[in-house]
């Protein structure tokens, strides 16, 4: 059965709504012991005080009784005169003395007599009278120690039913024994000679075992087949007749509510065999009757996104995304889908330009000339696909065969997403000395003597760069990055604004924000009818500082496409003229798309800002005089130019092992980055 879609389908009766769907779990196993007889103690001999050989040849029964009770057992006895007979008996081998009483009981029974133990005295009377005599019954599964004679034993049964035990004893015990049952208390009453009762107790001990503990049970959920139909087919295969070799050995029970098959067997080994047969028979055939509701619980993907793709591929048949309890979900967007190996999935026939075969058209994706939905994949009916966002599951209403196609597609879509570690560095370089024209001109050697750095650093431009032309090149290692910043710092000053690191799922955006939010007045209003009414002002907050948004997309072969949006903004010190009291915001932005290998560093630059400061100095008081103040003062204009440099290093993380290796590398790089910053500062 499918690992991630182990769901018991529920048949939808015509004219009624869908029944509750039962989510099937892993097959339930309860392997029994396979033992239904208590063999402990069988064949063991009880301890004996000694052995004796009995030899009676033509001796009166009265004399035999006297010898046994007086000379052997040393017990009190009374014999009825009506008990008569001549005994001839001999034991070839010595017998235990403990068994002599049982031998005597059997001997008396053959002469129509019986023993009754009463008040320390054994009375030997005719058997017909013994059955009418009342005596104190013995309770338990063990016979009364040291007591013989005709009597009654009350046996409490623990596992087996009293009626069933009576049937078994009636077929194996002596006809002189009588059995009575008390079903309410599950008691068995045995009446007869002590020797016969003890034999019956051994049989009770043998059969009164935990029957359920010995039985093996298995509950197997079905995905395609109907439980009652499958049980009928298996019964025809396994138990052809009541007299067959497996009759009573395997019992199959359909559980309609769970659409499962319960298997009950006394042989644990049969469970695995039946399980294989159930899986073989649980197949979606071309004649699978009706539609069923299937629930596929996703492991990695989002229900609304995958449901949207499935509806486009197979035709939703009017199915909608079930909104979560918090908010409704927006329609799923089309996206590039990859298999676990990141190879592209071939578009299904429904999305190609060539004419479609009606046999493969499905649901609402295929319409007949009258505008009605065509049947599903196998002509079984319309297919509906619904997203359950609360449980992150896909609900599919389809025939068994159609669902197999939908399920296969879900498995290809529901794969672990790749992750990308984004390492970014945002620095500001002062454009002085050889950097006056910008970092790009300096690196390209357009200034005199710039070839001095060429031997240690190579910055090839990536071929996949698009955007505003701000890319300076790519680096392949941390050493090259250190050399790059050391080179810039040797010509001017480098100030690091931010160095964030963040892990993001493939095709999702990662945002870095370092700065402040400043209030911006968007609208002010006051009542025109009441001059004393307060002024109502609407204010919005705007992020300023360093703002970076990166969206990675992992391509086939490990290449990473980066969509980069960078902004460095700074609010002014005074409100702008005509700005409604709002301060101006100076900002520098970059929007670019680049393609690099995992582990390579892309360098973006070219955002140059210029700041002017006028400094006035002179003779105090005189420099502020109107008209003649300029004669006693001097104004100096300072212009500062800086360029924003951004380095971004994407590292693809495809599995947990790579994540561990990357973590170790980050620990090492943190030490190197700390050393790099110290070297630049000094």
N, C-alpha and C positions, 0 to 999 in steps of 0.2 A: 504494500500500500504506500502511497506517497507519504513522505516524511512530513512535509509542511502543509499538506492538505488532507490530513486524516480526518475527514468530515463525513458523518453519516448523512446521506441525502434523505429527504423526506418527500414522499410522493404527494402531489397536489391533486386531490380528487376534483373531478370536473364540477364546475359550478360553485366551488367553495374557495375561500382564501387559503393562503399557504399555512400549513401547520407549523408549529415551532420546530426549528431546526436544532437537532441535537449534535453537538460537536463531539465527534468520536475521539476517543483517546487511544493510547497504545493498547494492544490486545491484553485483556486481563487474564492472568494465569494463576491458577492455584493447583500446584502439583501435589497430589496426595501420596500417602505412603504405599498404597497398593496392597495393604495388609488388612484382611477382614476376619482373621482368626487369631485368637490369643494363644500362641504356642508356648508361652513361657510356662515352665514347670512340667511340660509334657515329657513323659518317659522317666521322670524323677521318682525315686523310691523313698518313701518316708522312713524315718529312723525306726529301728526296731530294737526291743529289749532282748531279742534272741530268736532262734529258729527252733522248729519242732517238726517231727514227722508223725503224721496221723495214720493209724492202721486199725480199722474196725472191720471185723469179719463175722457177720451174722449176729451182731450184738443188738440188744433191745435199745430202742430209741431213748428210753428213760435212762439207761446206763450211759449212753453216749453223752446225754445232757449233763449227767452227774460228773463224768470225767472232765468235761470241758470247764464247767463252772467251779468244781471243787479243786481239782488237781492242777488245772492249767491257769485259769483266770482268777481263781480265788474270789468269786462273786456269789452273792446270795441269789437264790432262785426258787421258783415255785412252778411245778409242772401240773397241768390239768390232767386228770385221769383219762380224759377222752383222747388225749394225744397218745397214739400207739404206733408201733412199727418196728421192723427189724432193719438194721443199718449195716450195709457192707460198703466200706469206703477206704481208700488208701491213697496217700500222697507219695508219689515216687521220689520227689525231691523235697527237702525240708522247706517249710513255709514260715514266714515271720509270725511270731506270736500275736502281733497286732492284727493280723488278718484272720485269726481263728474265729473271732466273733462273726465276721462276715461269712465265713464258710459255714458256721453253724446256722446262721439265718437262712442261707440258701438250702441247707439240708432240711431244716424244719419246713420251709415253704414247699419242698417237694413232697412232704408228708401231710400237707394241708394244715400246717401249724405256723404260728408266728410268735414273736417275742414282744412284750410291752414292758418298758421300764417305768416303774412307779414307786416312789418313796423309797429308793435305794434297793428295790427288789425287782429282779427280772421274772416276769410271769410268762410261761409258755402255755398258750391257749390255742384253740382252733382258729384258723385264719378267718372264718366267717364272723366269729365273735370279735376278733381284733379290729375289724373294719368298723365295728359299732362302738368301740371303746374311744373315749375322749382323752386326750393327753395335751400337755402344754406344748404348743408349737415352738420350734426353733427358728429364729430369725437370722437371716444372713445367707451369704453365698458359700459359707464353709459349714460342713457338718458338725454336729455337737461332739466335742472331743470326749472320748471315753464312754460314750453312751451309744448303745445299740438298741435294736428293737423297732417295732412298728410305730410310726409317728408321722408328724406333719412338719414340713419345712416351708417357711415364708421367705421367698427370694425377691428382694428389691432389685429391679433391673435399671441400669443406668443409660444404656444406649438403645438396645433393641427393644421393640415393642413386645408387650407380654403376649399378645395374640400370636405374633410371629414366632416367638420362642416356644409357645405351646405346640404349634404345628411341627416345629423341628423335633421337639422331644417326643411327640406322639409317633413319629416315624422311626425313631432309633431306640426308644426305651421299652422296658418290659410292659406287658399288658396289665400286670397287677398294679402299676403305678397309676394314680389319678392326678389330673392337673386342673386347676381352677385359676382364672385370671381376674384381676381387679384393674380394669383399664384406667380408671380415674387416677389411681396411684401407681400404675404401671408395676403391679406386683404379680408374682407367680406363686401359687400354692401347690406344693407337691406332697402327696400322701402315699406312703408305702413303707417298706422295710428300710432300715437305716442303710443297709448295703446298697439297695437300689437307689435311694435318695442321693447317696454320695456319688454314684455313677452319673445320675442326672445333673448334679451340681458341676461335675467336671465338664459336661456338655454345655451347660449355661456359661461357664467361665470361658469356654472356647469361642462362643458366638457373641457374647455381650461385649462388643468392642465399638469404638467410635467409627461408625460407618462413613460419616462425612469426612473424617480425617483420612480415611483410606481412599476416598473418591478424588478424582482430579477434575477440575473445572476450567473451562476456557470460554471467554466472551470475545468474539471477533466481530468488529464493526465492518459493515459492508459499505462500499463506495458507489457501486453501480447496480448490483443485482438487488432484487427484492428478497427479504429474509425468508418469507414463507416459500417462495418459489425455489430458492436455493436449497432449503432444507428438504423439500420434496425430492429434488434431483439427487441430493446426496443419500437420502434414505433408499432410493431405488438402486443406487450404486453399491451401498455398503450393506444394507439390511434388506435383501430381496424378499425373504420370507421370515416368519417368526421362528422357524426351525433352522435358520441359517447359522453359520459358524460365528457370526458377530451379533447374533440375537441377544439383547440384554447387555452387551459389552459396550456399546456406544449409543448414547441418546442425544439427539439433536433437537433443540427447542428454538423456534424463531421468536425473537423479541421485537415485535413490530414497533414499539415506541422508540427504540434505539436503532431500528433497522440493523440488528445484529443477530448473530447465531450463538446460542449457548450450547457448549459441548460438555457432556457429563460422561465420564468413563472411569472404570476401576483400574485401567491400565494407563499409567502416566505417559508411556511411550506413544500412545495413540494421539495425544494432543498435538504433537508436532506434525504427525501425518495428516490429521484433520485440518490443521492450519494451512498446510500446503494446498490441500484440495480446495479449501474455501477461497484462497487467493487465486487459484487457477479458475475457479468458477465465477469469481467476482470480476467479470469483464463486461465492458460496455459493448453490446452487440448492435447490429444494424436494426434490430427489431426491439430495442429497449423501449418499453411502453411509457408514454407520457413524459412530462417535464418534471424536474426535481430542483429543489433549492440547495445549492452548494455554498459553503462558506470556506474561503481560502484566507487564512491568517498570514499576513505578510511579515517577513522578517526584517527587511531592510528598507523597501520603498514606501512611499506615501500612498495611501489608499486612493485619494482623489486624483492624484497624478496618473497612477497606473490605470485606474478605471477610465479616465478620459482617453488614454491611448487605446485601451481595449474597445471602447465604444467606437472609435474611429476605424479600428482594424476590422472588427467583427460586426459592428452595427449594434448600437445599444438597445434597439427595440423599444425605445421609450423609457429606458432606465435612467435614473437620475442619481446624482451624488447625494447621499444622506448626510446633511450637515451635522457638525458636531454640536455638543451641548452648549458650547461657548458662542460660536458664530458660524454662519454659513460659509461654505468654502467657495472661492471663485472657481470659474471653469478651468479645467486643466489645460496647460499650454503644451504645444507640441515641442518635443525636444529630441536631440539625438540620443538614441538608446544603444547601449553596448552590452555585449555578453560578458560573463566573468573574465574572459581573456581579452576584453576590450576590442574584439573584432566586431565590425558593424553587422547588424542583423539585416538580412535581405528583406526588402519590403514585401509584404504579402500581396497576393494577386488583387485584393480589393483596392490597393493604392496605386496600381500601375495604370498606364494609359491604354493598354491593350484591352479588347473586349473581354468581359468576364464570362466564365463558364457558369451557367445557371446552377450547376450542381454544387459549386463552391460559394455561391452567394449566400448571405446570411442576414437574418433579421432586417433591421431598417436600412442596412447598407445596400440592399437589393430590393427594387420595387418592380412589380409587374406592370403591364401597360395600364391597368386600372388604377394604379397608385397604391395598391395594397402591399404590405410587407410580404416579401417572399419567404419561403421556409428557411430553416437554418442550414448548417453545413450539410447535414445528411438528410435534409428534407423532413426533419422531425418537428419543426415549429420554430417560433420566434425565440431569440436569445436576448435576455435582459441582463445588464451588468450594472450593479449599484455599489458605490463606495460607502463603507461604514467607517467614518472617521474616528468615532469614539473608540472602536476596537481595532482600528487600522486593519480592516479586513475587506475583502472583495466578495460581494454576494452575486452569484451567477444563477439565473433561472434558465435552465436548458435541459435538453435530453442528455443521457449519459454519454453518448458518442460525441455530441457537440462540446460537452464540458471537457472532454479529454483534449480537444484542440485548444480550448481557452486556457486550460490549466498548463499545457506545455508552453504557451506564450507567456503566462504569468511567471513561470519558473525562469524564463530567459530575462524577464524584466526585473524580477525581484532578486537582484544580486548585490553583494556588498559594494558600496560606493568607495571609490578611491578618495584619499585625502591628500591635501597638499599643505605643506608647511611653508608659510610665507615669512621670509626674513627681509625686513626693509630697513634702510638707513636713510634718513633725511638730514642733509647737511647744508650749511650756508657758507659759501666761499667769498671772501672779500676780493674784489677785482682790482688788484693793485699790481704794480711792477709788470712782470711779464704776462700777468693774467688780465691786463686792462681790457683786452678785446674779448674776453670770455674764455671759458675752459676749452671749448671746441677748437678755437684758433690756436690756443696754446698747444693742444695735443696734436694737431695736424701739422705743426712745425712751420706755421706761417710767420713766426717771429724769429728773429736772428738767434742762432745758438740753441734752438729748441731740440736739435737732434740728440742732445745729450741724454734724453730719457728713453730713446728708442731701443737701446740694447736690453732694457729690463722689463719693458711692458709692451704688449701688443693688444690693441683694441679693435678687433674686426667688427664691422657693423653687421647685425643680424639681418638675414635676407627677408625675414617675415615682418619687418617693422612697418607699421602704418600709423597715420595720425598726423601730428603737427611737425614732425621732423625734429623732435627733441632728443632722440637716442644718440648717445655718444659711443656706445660699443658694449661688448660683453666681456666678462672675466670668467676664468675657469677655476679659481681657487681663492682661498682666504689670503694666501701670500700675495697674489696679484692685487687684491683689494687693499691690502696694507700698503703695497708699493704705490698704488694710485693715490691714496690720501696723503701718504708721506711726500709724494711729488708735489701735490697741491700746497701742502703746508710749508714746503720749502720755499715756495714763491710768495705765499701770502698766509693769511690766517683762515683756519677752517673751524666752524662752529657746528657741532652736532645738535640738531633740533629734536630728533626723536630716532629711536632704534627699536621699533616694535617687532614682535614675533607672534604669529598666531597660526593655528591649525584650522583649515577650512575644508569642507566637503567639496569634491569636484563639482564644478558648474554652479557653485554658490559664491556669494560675495562676502569678502572680509573687509571690515571697516576699522580704521584707526583714527581716533579723535583725541588730540591733546591740545587743550586751550580753554577758552572761556566762552560762555554764552552772554551776549550783550543784548539789552532790550532795544527794540526798534518800534517806534510809534508808527502804527499803520493808519490810524484814523482817529480824529477828535471830533466830537459833536457836542452841541449845547442846545437846549430848548430855545426856540425863538419866541415863545409866548411868555416865558418866565425868565426875566433877566437875571434873577438870583439863582437860577438852576445851575448845578455844578457841571463842569466840563467832563464829559465821559470820554476816556481815552482807551483805545484798544492797542495793546502791546503784544508783539511777537518777539521771541528770542531767537537769535541767529548764532550758529556756531562759528567761532573764529579760532584761529591758531593753525595747527597742522592737521589737515584732514586728508586721509588717504583711503581709497576704496580700490580693492583688487579682486577681480573675478577670474580664477584659473579654470582652464578647460584642458584636461589631459587628452592628448591625441594618441592615435595608434603609434606605437614605437617609443613612447615615453616623452615626446615633445609636449611642452606646456604652452598654451596660448594664454597670455595675460591681457586682460582689459583693465587698464590703469586710469584712475581719475584722481588727480592730486591737486590740492589747494592749500596754499599758505596765505592766511589773511591776518590783518592787524588793524584794529580800530584806531581812528585818529584821536588826537588829544583834544580837539575843539569841535563843536558842532559845525556842520557844513552850512554855508549860506544857502538859504532856500530849502534846507533839508528837513524842515519841521522840527528842529531840535535834535535830530539824529546826527551822530558823529559819522564821518565818512569811513569806509572800510577799504583799505588797500589790500588787494588780493592778487595772488599769482596762481594760475591753474595750468594743469597739464592733463590732456586726455589722449591716451595712446593705446595701441594694441601691438603687442610684440609676441614673438615665438622664440622660445629658448629651450634648451635641454634641461632636464632635471638636474639641479645642482649648479647650474651656471648663473652668473649674476649679470643682470642688465643694468646699464647706467643711463639715466635720463638726466638731461640738463638743458640749459638754454633759457631758463626763466630768470631774466635779469631785472633787478629793481634799482632805482636810483632815488636817493634821499638827499635833499638840500637843506642845509641849516645856515642861516645868516647870524653871524656873531658881531655885535657892535660894542666897541670899547673906546675910551677917550677920557677927557678931563671931566670929573664929576661936576654936576650942575651946569657947567658951561656947555657940555655936549647936548643938553636937553633944551637949550634956549632956542626959541623959534627963529628961523631965518639964518642965524649965524652959528647954529649948533654944529653944522657939518664941518666948520673950520676947526672945531676942537674935538672931532671924533673920527673913527676909522671903522668901516664895515667890511668884515671878512666873510666870504661865502664858501662853505665847505660842502663838497659833493661826495657822497659815499655810494659806491655801486657794489651790489652783491648778486651772486648767482646761486640759484637753488639746485642742488645735486641730489638725485634720488637713486639709490641702488636697491634692487629687488632680486632676491634669490628664491626661486620656488624649488621645493624638494618633494617629489612624489612619494607618498607612503601607501603602498599597495596591501600590506598585511601587518599584523602585530609584530612580527620579527623585525621588519624594516623600521617600525616605530621605535623599537628598543635600540636598534643600532643608531638611529638618528638622535635619540635622546643622549646616548653616550657621546656622539659627536658634538652635540650642543654644549654639553658640559665642558668639553675641551675648547670649543670655540669661544665660550664666554671668557675663559682665561686669556685667550689670545686677543679678544676684542678689548678687554680691560687694559692689556699691555699696549695695544695700538692707540687707545685714547690717551694713555699717559705719555706715549712718545710724541703724539701730535701736540699735546699741551706744552711739552717742554722742548 
